[in-house]
């Protein structure tokens, strides 16, 4: 199974079986892919981190990624300044790759309250794979497909 296939299966599980939002799903996937533990309180803290509480603001895929990078940077022994730099670089690369950091810009048809659940599933898989490869790069590992 490729990393992409594994992420797709995890996203499907967390979205449809557990009804998690994109930020929680991002954290769960990266915890699974890297083995880096995420404290249960953080999972509770991101309950409203899906487009800034459903307003269409910053994408939860970005928010979850930045939170994971903070945890992972500390685990790697990076200084806070180095971790901030890694987060900034990730945000820039995410915006370049996907066109925005905003939920309402990234969703297939913008952001509407009447949208069906988990409309961003395909984007989520791509964004989580992108984050996974970014994290691998922090430790000098090559990207995976």
URUR-V867903 format. One record per residue. RES is the residue in one small letter. PHI is phi in whole degrees, -180 to 180 (none if undefined). Layout:
# URUR-V867903
((RES | PHI) (RES | PHI))
This chain:
# URUR-V867903
((x | none) (x | -74) (x | -60) (x | -60) (x | -64) (x | -64) (x | -62) (x | -59) (x | -67) (x | -65) (x | -61) (x | -57) (x | -62) (x | -68) (x | -75) (x | -93) (x | -88) (x | -112) (x | 51) (x | -86) (x | -81) (x | -67) (x | -67) (x | -62) (x | -62) (x | -59) (x | -62) (x | -61) (x | -64) (x | -68) (x | -61) (x | -67) (x | -73) (x | -106) (x | 82) (x | -76) (x | -69) (x | -117) (x | -64) (x | -55) (x | -63) (x | -67) (x | -62) (x | -71) (x | -64) (x | -91) (x | -57) (x | -104) (x | -97) (x | -127) (x | 65) (x | 55) (x | 74) (x | 83) (x | -93) (x | 91) (x | -72) (x | -56) (x | -62) (x | -65) (x | -66) (x | -72) (x | -59) (x | -62) (x | -64) (x | -65) (x | -63) (x | -63) (x | -62) (x | -63) (x | -66) (x | -68) (x | -59) (x | -64) (x | -64) (x | -79) (x | 84) (x | -71) (x | -68) (x | -62) (x | -62) (x | -66) (x | -67) (x | -61) (x | -62) (x | -64) (x | -65) (x | -64) (x | -64) (x | -62) (x | -61) (x | -63) (x | -66) (x | -61) (x | -62) (x | -65) (x | -72) (x | -107) (x | 96) (x | -173) (x | -107) (x | -92) (x | -58) (x | -65) (x | -81) (x | -87) (x | -64) (x | -51) (x | -125) (x | 80) (x | -120) (x | -137) (x | -58) (x | -86) (x | -61) (x | -67) (x | -67) (x | 57) (x | -66) (x | -98) (x | -57) (x | -66) (x | -59) (x | -60) (x | -60) (x | -62) (x | -68) (x | -71) (x | -63) (x | -61) (x | -62) (x | -58) (x | -68) (x | -63) (x | -62) (x | -59) (x | -63) (x | -63) (x | -108) (x | 79) (x | -85) (x | -74) (x | -65) (x | -119) (x | -86))
